[in-house]
Amino acid sequence: MKLIDAFNPWLTELTEIRHSIHAWPELGFQENRTADTVAKQLGDWGIETHRGLGITGVVGTIAGNASGGAIGLRADMDALPMTEANTFTHASHNAGAMHACGHDGHTTMLLAAARYLAQNRDFPGTVYVIFQPAEEGQGGAREMIQDGLFKRFPMQAVFGMHNWPGMPAGSFGLTAGPIMASSSTFEVVIEGRGAHAAMPHLGVDPVMTAVQLAQGYQTILSREKDPLDPAVISVTQIHTGSADNVIPGHATMRGTVRTLSTGTLDLIESRMREITTHIGQAQRCTTRFNFDRRYPVTVNHARETELCAAVMRDLVGADRVDEHVRPSMGAEDFAFMLNELPGCYVWIGNGEGTHRMAGHGSGPCSLHNDSYDFNDALIPLGAAYWVALARRWLDTAHPQPS
């Protein structure tokens, strides 16, 4: 029997778990019900369970039949602060929260793998299953690490997986090196001097300063950065003004920066600071510039990437594995884990959205869209990948951690 087929008898039960998590989404560091569900399932399957890392994180320990190394498999649990457009029966019952990124599916796939490994401990060493809170912008991975994740559970490698809409269901994507971008935010506070809009010469206009700053930042990308090194600067908010005939006294700008290299991030932050200062001075405004580096680049390690690719080829065939997938400018806090340990972050195809049942919204089945829903048909394949990867890694003569 193929490994994937071993999960089919559980698919109805696993789908019910996924739908229950989807119906009751919880935001970062508030995943109490979800963590309760995870801990109960792990306990029912005889898995040693630990709670409280990163506030709501859960870690399960699955020991094999012989001594050996230790591997970590990670899934995220949190939802997004969105209102769901879907109306099918498992749509969100929590107003203002939605599993629009598939973390409900990630949690379920890892639960399925944990169940199988607990019932088939025919491997050396230890598998740690990591259920992480607060991936969506709050750095739950970093919090778990700071709470002692890798000290209390001394693994030697760690792996992550995310569903990917638009990639055919039954396929995988990965690449060595950067696969997800860094994520930083910036805020610029501009102080001018208010005046009547009909007499602008009597004021100092922060609105025009904001406009020039937004344009000036883009010249960093077009004239200073290596054009072969991807980066994004997006001004997403400009807050100012209260009336049509009033030049306001101040303005606030906010936005995001994404890069695939730390060197480019250094360049962008430095030049944004300089441009902010000098354009502000030229326009006779004072400025305050704040730059927050939130998530680093998610960088896959070469050896671990090849191991993951080999496992994928065995599961679905080489023609369904893209080993050089184009990186995304989206960000992922699994980057913090890969900064600590070798490992690899991969994508599993979620399809084009045709799996959605009646009652889905009118939008596409894309990440962070209010019509999104995870493809339950992926559960056996994702779980099989986790099991095959853990076995393959543990069988590769890794020494026991000291």
Backbone hydrogen bonds, N-H to C=O, Kabsch-Sander energy under -0.5 kcal/mol:
donor,donor_aa,acceptor,acceptor_aa,energy
6,A,2,K,-0.9
6,A,3,L,-0.9
7,F,4,I,-1.6
8,N,5,D,-1.1
10,W,7,F,-1.1
11,L,8,N,-1.3
14,L,10,W,-2.9
15,T,11,L,-2.7
16,E,12,T,-1.9
17,I,13,E,-1.9
18,R,14,L,-2.5
19,H,15,T,-2.8
20,S,16,E,-2.2
21,I,17,I,-2.3
22,H,18,R,-2.5
23,A,19,H,-2.4
24,W,20,S,-1.1
30,Q,27,L,-2.2
32,N,30,Q,-2.3
35,A,31,E,-2.5
36,D,32,N,-2.3
37,T,33,R,-2.3
38,V,34,T,-2.6
39,A,35,A,-2.9
40,K,36,D,-2.5
41,Q,37,T,-2.3
42,L,38,V,-2.6
43,G,39,A,-2.6
44,D,40,K,-2.7
45,W,41,Q,-1.5
46,G,43,G,-1.8
47,I,42,L,-2.5
48,E,61,T,-1.0
50,H,59,V,-2.6
52,G,57,G,-1.6
53,L,57,G,-0.5
54,G,143,E,-0.5
55,I,52,G,-1.4
56,T,54,G,-2.4
57,G,53,L,-1.6
58,V,131,F,-2.2
59,V,50,H,-2.6
60,G,129,V,-2.5
61,T,48,E,-2.6
62,I,60,G,-0.5
62,I,127,V,-2.5
63,A,61,T,-0.6
64,G,125,G,-3.3
65,N,121,R,-0.6
65,N,123,F,-1.8
66,A,123,F,-0.7
71,I,126,T,-2.2
72,G,157,A,-2.4
73,L,128,Y,-2.7
74,R,159,F,-2.4
75,A,130,I,-2.9
77,M,132,Q,-2.3
79,A,26,E,-2.5
80,L,98,M,-3.0
82,M,80,L,-2.1
84,E,82,M,-0.6
85,A,370,D,-2.6
86,N,370,D,-0.8
87,T,359,G,-4.3
88,F,359,G,-0.6
91,A,88,F,-2.1
93,H,23,A,-3.1
95,A,93,H,-0.7
97,A,94,N,-1.8
98,M,80,L,-2.2
100,A,98,M,-1.7
106,H,102,G,-2.3
107,T,103,H,-2.4
108,T,104,D,-1.7
109,M,105,G,-2.7
110,L,106,H,-2.0
111,L,107,T,-2.2
112,A,108,T,-2.5
113,A,109,M,-2.0
114,A,110,L,-2.5
115,R,111,L,-2.4
116,Y,112,A,-2.1
117,L,113,A,-2.7
118,A,114,A,-2.3
119,Q,115,R,-1.4
120,N,116,Y,-1.3
122,D,120,N,-1.0
123,F,121,R,-1.1
125,G,66,A,-3.1
126,T,69,G,-2.2
127,V,62,I,-2.6
128,Y,71,I,-3.0
128,Y,126,T,-0.5
129,V,60,G,-2.3
129,V,127,V,-0.6
130,I,73,L,-3.6
130,I,128,Y,-0.6
131,F,58,V,-3.3
131,F,129,V,-0.6
132,Q,75,A,-3.2
132,Q,130,I,-0.7
137,G,135,E,-2.6
140,G,134,A,-2.7
143,E,139,G,-1.9
144,M,140,G,-2.3
145,I,141,A,-2.2
146,Q,142,R,-2.5
147,D,143,E,-1.5
148,G,145,I,-1.9
149,L,144,M,-2.0
151,K,148,G,-0.5
152,R,148,G,-3.3
153,F,149,L,-1.7
155,M,153,F,-2.2
156,Q,70,A,-2.9
157,A,70,A,-0.7
158,V,342,P,-2.0
159,F,72,G,-2.0
160,G,344,C,-2.0
161,M,74,R,-0.6
162,H,346,V,-2.2
164,W,348,I,-2.5
166,G,351,G,-3.1
167,M,164,W,-1.5
170,G,349,G,-0.6
171,S,168,P,-1.3
172,F,320,R,-2.4
173,G,347,W,-2.3
174,L,322,D,-2.4
177,G,300,N,-2.0
179,I,298,T,-2.6
180,M,298,T,-1.2
181,A,328,S,-1.0
181,A,330,G,-2.2
182,S,259,T,-3.1
183,S,295,Y,-2.7
184,S,257,V,-2.1
185,T,292,D,-2.3
186,F,255,G,-1.9
187,E,290,N,-2.3
188,V,253,M,-2.6
189,V,288,R,-2.5
190,I,188,V,-0.6
190,I,251,A,-3.3
191,E,189,V,-0.5
191,E,286,T,-3.1
192,G,190,I,-0.6
192,G,249,G,-3.6
193,R,204,V,-2.5
195,A,247,I,-1.6
197,A,245,N,-2.2
199,M,196,H,-1.8
202,L,199,M,-2.0
203,G,200,P,-1.7
204,V,193,R,-2.3
209,T,205,D,-1.0
210,A,206,P,-2.2
211,V,207,V,-2.2
212,Q,208,M,-2.3
213,L,209,T,-2.3
214,A,210,A,-2.5
215,Q,211,V,-1.9
216,G,212,Q,-2.8
217,Y,213,L,-2.6
218,Q,214,A,-0.8
219,T,215,Q,-0.7
219,T,216,G,-1.0
220,I,216,G,-0.6
220,I,217,Y,-1.2
221,L,217,Y,-0.7
222,S,218,Q,-1.9
223,R,219,T,-2.4
224,E,219,T,-0.6
224,E,220,I,-1.2
225,K,220,I,-1.9
229,D,226,D,-2.2
232,V,258,R,-2.6
234,S,256,T,-2.7
235,V,233,I,-0.5
236,T,234,S,-0.8
236,T,254,R,-1.7
237,Q,254,R,-2.0
239,H,252,T,-3.0
240,T,238,I,-0.6
241,G,250,H,-0.6
246,V,243,A,-1.2
247,I,195,A,-3.0
251,A,190,I,-2.1
252,T,239,H,-2.0
253,M,188,V,-2.6
254,R,237,Q,-2.3
255,G,186,F,-1.6
256,T,234,S,-2.2
257,V,184,S,-2.4
258,R,232,V,-2.4
259,T,182,S,-0.5
260,L,230,P,-1.1
265,L,261,S,-1.6
266,D,262,T,-2.5
267,L,263,G,-2.1
268,I,264,T,-2.6
269,E,265,L,-2.5
270,S,266,D,-2.3
271,R,267,L,-2.7
272,M,268,I,-2.6
273,R,269,E,-2.0
274,E,270,S,-2.0
275,I,271,R,-2.9
276,T,272,M,-2.4
277,T,273,R,-2.2
278,H,274,E,-2.6
279,I,275,I,-2.6
280,G,276,T,-1.8
281,Q,277,T,-2.2
282,A,278,H,-2.5
283,Q,279,I,-1.8
284,R,281,Q,-1.4
285,C,280,G,-3.0
286,T,191,E,-2.1
288,R,189,V,-2.0
290,N,187,E,-2.7
292,D,185,T,-3.2
293,R,291,F,-0.6
294,R,183,S,-1.7
294,R,292,D,-0.9
295,Y,183,S,-2.2
298,T,180,M,-2.0
299,V,297,V,-0.8
300,N,177,G,-3.0
300,N,298,T,-0.6
301,H,343,G,-2.3
305,T,301,H,-2.3
306,E,302,A,-2.2
307,L,303,R,-1.8
308,C,304,E,-2.4
309,A,305,T,-2.4
310,A,306,E,-2.3
311,V,307,L,-2.0
312,M,308,C,-2.4
313,R,309,A,-2.7
314,D,310,A,-1.8
315,L,311,V,-1.6
316,V,312,M,-2.9
317,G,312,M,-0.6
317,G,313,R,-1.7
320,R,317,G,-1.7
321,V,318,A,-1.5
322,D,172,F,-2.5
323,E,321,V,-0.9
325,V,174,L,-1.8
325,V,322,D,-0.7
328,S,179,I,-2.5
332,E,181,A,-0.5
335,A,332,E,-1.6
336,F,333,D,-1.5
337,M,333,D,-0.5
337,M,334,F,-0.6
338,L,334,F,-2.0
339,N,335,A,-1.4
340,E,336,F,-0.5
340,E,337,M,-1.0
341,L,337,M,-2.3
344,C,158,V,-0.8
346,V,160,G,-1.8
347,W,173,G,-2.9
348,I,162,H,-2.2
349,G,171,S,-2.7
350,N,164,W,-2.1
351,G,164,W,-0.5
351,G,167,M,-2.8
356,R,353,G,-1.5
360,H,357,M,-0.9
365,C,352,E,-0.5
366,S,364,P,-1.6
368,H,100,A,-2.8
369,N,100,A,-0.6
369,N,366,S,-1.5
372,Y,369,N,-1.8
376,D,374,F,-0.8
378,L,375,N,-2.0
379,I,376,D,-1.5
381,L,377,A,-0.5
382,G,378,L,-3.3
383,A,379,I,-2.4
384,A,380,P,-2.4
385,Y,381,L,-2.4
386,W,382,G,-2.0
387,V,383,A,-2.3
388,A,384,A,-2.9
389,L,385,Y,-2.7
390,A,386,W,-2.5
391,R,387,V,-2.4
392,R,388,A,-2.6
393,W,389,L,-2.9
394,L,390,A,-2.5
395,D,391,R,-2.0
396,T,393,W,-1.3
